[in-house]
């Protein structure tokens, strides 16, 4: 009896640790503002380095579509810490960063530098490392200002989009904070970030910005974006357009996979990108009757087109010495040299590496009609 | 005497509780050099240690190390062995506590004073450490059964994470040709080192391991060793991983559990590890108290002595906390502990082997 009493009192004691192991300091929910998004811009007419925008959700009792309430606070400052402190001085409640899930860098700022402002995000323990990173166009502040009618909670539209809980689109690339950080440090990959364009009452997210170790280098077109998204094997659905014999066919894919095979030991080192696509025809523009021969022709034409597109975008990136799909990582993972030797070799090798793409397409059916 | 599976729990407890603190930091520092080779080499070395230790101590059923020393060696020899061991065991229990106090303060409760956090931890550790051998073992079993499945779930979940970079891990594997180094080797063998606690628990735990345990221990050990070292690499990247002060804490923060009641896996993970670390420290200090008590041979050994020694230990930790003002000093101290411990472990196994030899001859 005595034993069990002592043991259970111990267990209760241990469990009571949970009480003071709260996520943050002890403040009631009505004494907090939840910061749902942070934007970092370059100020227009000021000598300060950054213009910080904090998007604060205002807690409300009922949750209905379009009834969200939030307030944006902006502040020019030389550091993010300073800006946050100055914004706090305007509030009556404590700003809570536990639910900050969108971090946006303004287009103007990221063209110069993204590494220094990122330091604050990665160093703070209260910012989730899985927060979504994006480039704001025309500015981060404008993106945070958008209030879509279909949004129930502030910034929820962006959470749903990037979290791939709601929409699945081949143009939307998701990049987390830790992902950008680790790719920035790794000589075998270069980071990317999706570009969010602020419209009147919605967002448009169909391009990505490719970054080097310091800044934004180029923004890809929507078509290039979906090629990169496909090669990173993060998405399975997509649509492709192919024209043959005066008709244009749309092909919807339900299986998409890509892998890279590297032959670095060859006398002329090359990388093979293999893409596998399975899908159905969705639409024709001239109502061509799709016989078996036509289906085969569409298949071959699509194979050629995708391979061509892939090679195009990768070669373009290669010329700028960018590598968002991590061919350099594949190189390191398949050579047995010392770390610094690998780094040196890769620097020399990448600009003249031969990149080829092979696509294998299987169209299962012409849709519901022939 | 209780079942020999409790011997196994001692080993598994040390394995699990060191996944997060002490060991990975050292291994990750050497990730492009000898860490992987050392880890793989550590398995046979540790298994040999465990084998020799188990065989030797089986000659002395129900005897603790000090009693064995009295039996086989001159009297002064027991002080030479026991005194350094007490320091090592005190150190082994206090380092994870200090590291975890920093983690708790940094990630869970930044508003609370570190001394208060440490005080609460010390209270529970002391409480368990002062129980008798059997009760300590029952506590270990109960908490291990409660915590281990959830931790295994989180570990598996992190391997199947979409963004897990297998190529980073492959790159680490392609550095396997490097020569092993002493630091990594001593860190990697620390994973298996739970068996040494038997020097006191031998009093009431059977020291015979059956065939299944001999298969299970190296398998689980290798898995845990590789997990502890390669998962942070895959999640945080092969270059960025050493930028983080607590790689494992940050690594669990990169997991997203959409449909779970908590958004941040990190908080759950820290909480669960808290149980393991407190338990581990309690077991280690229980052994430390046992060794300390053995210094006075003929006095009556009552509970009061236990409490006195534990209070001494607690004060030692508070003093350590006072002078360890930053994480770097804590990590340097841990690194030295890991280095020294490996030698001490080897000497300890050697001594026992010698004692067992003399026992057979006599």
Interface residues (C-beta under 8 A of the other chain):
Chain A: X3 X6 X7 X10 X11 X13 X14 X17 X18 X20 X21 X22 X23 X24 X25 X26 X99 X125 X128 X129 X130 X163 X165 X176 X178 X179 X181 X182 X183 X184 X185 X186 X187 X188 X234 X326 X329 X330 X332 X333 X334 X335 X336 X338 X339
Chain B: X32 X104 X106 X107 X108 X109 X110 X111 X112 X120 X124 X127 X128 X131 X135 X138 X139 X142 X143 X162 X163 X165 X167 X168 X170 X171 X173 X174 X175 X177 X235 X236 X237 X238 X239 X240 X241 X243 X250 X253 X254 X255 X256 X258 X263 X264 X267 X271 X274 X275 X278
